Amino acid sequence: MPKISVEVPQELLDDLDDHVGGGGKFVNRSEAIRASIRKTLDQLDEIDARHGRLDDEQ
């Protein structure tokens, strides 16, 4: 799996960390970020579909 590097404001990272680890929704930051990316892409696909911008093959 490729690795990427991003800069994240501390406030956003703190909010993310509230959802990671014992009692959090995610095991680690990577899982949380992957879930966020998937959800964002799904939402963008829905928006594109409403505007007729999606190919039927996707």
N, C-alpha and C positions, 0 to 999 in steps of 0.2 A: 504494500500500500504506500503510495507516495506521501511524503511529508511536506507540509507547507509551514511557513512562518508568517505570523501577522502581529501587528502591534495593536494592543487593546488598551483603552483607557482604564486606569485602576478601578474606577467606580463600576464600570461594566464587568470587570473581572471579579470584583467583590460580589456583585449580584449573581454572577454565574456560580461562584463558589458556594453560595448559599444553597444551591441545588445539587451539589456534588458531595459524595462521600456518605458516611454513616447517616442514615435517615434521609438523605437527599434522593432525588429522583434518578440520578446518574451515578455510575461507578467512578467515573473520572471526567476530567475536562474534555478529553477527546470525544468521549461518547456524547457529552452534552452538546458540543459544537457540531458533531456530525448530525445529531438529531435536529438541531436548529437549521442547519443547511438544508436537510431533506424537507423540513416543513416549509421553509422559505421558497424552495424550488417548486413544491407542490402548489403553494399559493400563487406563485407567478404563472404556473401552468394554467391554473383556474382563471386567472385574469386574462391571459392570452386566449384561452378557449372562448371566453365571453366576447372577446373582440375579434374572433375569427382569425387569430394569428398562429394557431397551432396546426402543424401538419397532422393528418390522420394516422401517419405511420408511427408516431411517438407513443 
